[in-house]
Amino acid sequence: MGGSDKIENKGEELGGKAKEAAGKATDDERLEAEGRNDQAKANLKQAGENVKDAFRS
């Protein structure tokens, strides 16, 4: 896995956390759910990359 993929996935995860926190702070359930969704997508991408790395080793 390239370093840029790791950075991109981490950025997406952190962005999701920020959206979720903003949603909680403003009582915006849609934004909060969108943040959780972004985090889940980033985690799935990371897991897929980890599986690829395991087969490369």
Helices and strands as residue ranges (DSSP letters): H 3-26, H 29-56
